[in-house]
């Protein structure tokens, strides 16, 4: 599935007429991510993407936004869920050699390369315009880890605990995620390009774990700059 997607992207980007306008840029984003179908607590993350579009006509552009984005979720830890911290704090004993915060964060880093259609239109005669985009494509899980807090049951000292994924020891993790993208934003003309303010939704279609139904969901807010090369 990955090879046809790459070939289609290359065809669409380079087969179009040579006089089509090309736009290139970069943007940084703040993301709120969670898992579906469960309503897990959202967690924050960051992302950096390159934007590359080629104009089809007066209203439509086609392109891609490859980059590195953080996803994941926060969820209740252990069999006791939200009651874990209560039991630990009021029952210090060797039964609880390591006391954990009831919220454990799963943070993942994906390399994405979606194929997108975008439309942009002016808002009056000024420098401000609006745009919307829609598309889909693959993401590859490059790294991931769990984050939580640990409290010693004698000293009550709290320390952060990070446990990285070991892909070589766990074949249950699905590292490819196919998903849908949609976004809207405003563009302010400045110099040879535009400053872009954007909000975007991501809906993953693939399970993160083979034996679970968790799928990636995220909402991001980004700021970037795009220049028009011709």
N, C-alpha and C positions, 0 to 999 in steps of 0.2 A: 504493500500500500504506500510505502514511503517513496519508492522510486517514481511511480506515476505522478505523485504530487510535485516532486522536484522538477520533473520534466515539463509538467503543465505550467509551473511557475516560470521556468526559463523561456518557454515558448511565448507566453503572454507578455513577458517583459521585453523580449528582444525581437519578436516577429512584427510587432506593431510598427507603423511608419516611423522613419527616422526623424521626422520633423515633430513628433509628439513631444510635448513638454515633459521633462523629468524633474521630479521634486525629491530632494534628499534632506534628511534631518535627523535629530536625536531628541529623546525625551526621557525624563525621569518621572517615576510614579510612586505613589503611596497606595498600598493595597490592603483591603480588608477581605480576608479569606475564610472560608468555612467548608464543611463537608455536607453533602446531601446523600440520602434523604433525611438523615437525622438533623435536628436543629442544634448543632454544636455552637459553642461560644466562638465568636469571630476573633481572629488574631490579625495583627498588623504585619506588613512586610513591605519591601522595596523592590523596585524594578528599574531596569535601564534597557531601552530598546532603540534600534535604528529604524527610521522610516524611509521607505523608498517607494515612490509612486510614479506611474506613467499615465499621462492623460489620454483617454479614449475619445472624448469629444468635449463640448463646452461644459457639460455637467458631470461627467463621470470620469473617475480615475481607477486604475487597478494597481495593486501593489502588495507589499509585504512589510511586516514589522518584526524582524528577528530581534531577539534579545534574551536577557536573563531576568526571570521574574520569580518572586517568592510566593508560595502558596502554603496551605496547611490549615490547621484548626486547633482550638483548645478544647479539652474535654475533661470530664470527671475521671479521676484516677482510681483504679482498684475496685474491689468488690463492694466496698462501703460507699463509694461515690462521694457525695457532698459531706457525708458524716465522718470521713476519714480524719480530717484535721481535728474535729471535736474529740474523737476517741483518743487520738494521739496526744493532744495537749493535756488532757485530763487523766491519762493513764500511762505515765512514763514507767516503763518496765522493760526487761529484756525481751518481752514478746514483740516489741516494736524496735528492733535494732536500728532502723533507719526510718524517720518520719517524713512522709512526702506530702507536699501541697496537694489538695484535691484537684487542682487544675494542672494538667500536663499539656504542653504545647507540642504539636507535631509541625515542624517547619521544614518545608521542601523548597528546593531551588530547581527551576525548570528552564531549559533552553527551548524557546518557542520560535516558530516560523510560519505564521498564518498567512493565508491568501485572502486579500480583502478587496472589496469594492467600496469606493468612497465617492460621495457627492458633496460639492461645496458651492454655496451661493451667497451673493453679497446681500448685506442688510442695508439697503439704501445706497447713497452715493459716497458714504464715508469709508474709512479704512477697515471697518468691522465686517466680518462674514461668519456664517455658520456652516457646519459640516456634520455629516453622519456617515457611519461606515458599518459594514456587515460582512462576515466571512467565517472562515474556519480553517483548521489545520492542526498539525501535530505539535506536541511538546515532549521533550525528553527529560526525565528525572536525572539531573546531574549529581545531586547530593541531597541529603536530608538527615535530620536528627530530632530527637526528643529533648525537650527542655522542661525541667521541673525544679522544685526546691526540696532540699533534704535537711531534716533537723535531727541532730543527735538526741537520743532520749535521756541522756544524763546531763549534758552541758546545755541543751536546748539551742545550740549554735546552728544557724540556718546557712546553708551554702547552696549555690546553684549547681545543678547536675545536668550535664549534656551527654546524651548517648547517641553517637552517630549510627546511621544505617551501615550495615555490612552487606553489600549486595552479593558478595561471593558466598555468604553463608545463608542467604535467604532468597530462594527462588519464588517466593510467594508475592514479591513486590512487582507490580506491573510498571515498568519504567516509561512506557509510551502512553501518552494521554492525547486522545483526539477530542477536540472541543470546538464550540461555537463562540464567536466574538461579535459584540455589538457595541457601538459607542456614538456619542454626540459631543459636540464641542463648539467653541468659538475661536476664531482666528483674527488676530490683529496685525494688519500689514505694517511691516517695519523693515526698511531697507530693501534688500533683494528677496525677502521672504516674509514669513508670517510667524508670530508667536502664537502657539496653540495652547488653549486650556480645554481639557477633555475629561470626560468620565466614561468608563468602559465597564461592561459586564462580560464575565467569562463563564461558560457552562461546559464543564467537562463531561464527556460521554463514556469514558473508560473507567473501570474500577481501579482504585489504587492498589488494593489487595485482592488476590484471586478468590479468597474465601470470605469476602466482605462486600457490602454494597456501597461503601463510601466513594463518592465522586467529587472532584474539585469544583468549587464555586468561588468566585471572587468579584469584587467591585473595586475599581481603581480610579484614582484621580491623578492626572498628570499635567506637567508643564513642559513644553518643548519648543524648538525652533526649527522651521523647515524653509529651505531656500529652493528657488526655482532655477534650474541650471540652463534652460534655454526657452 
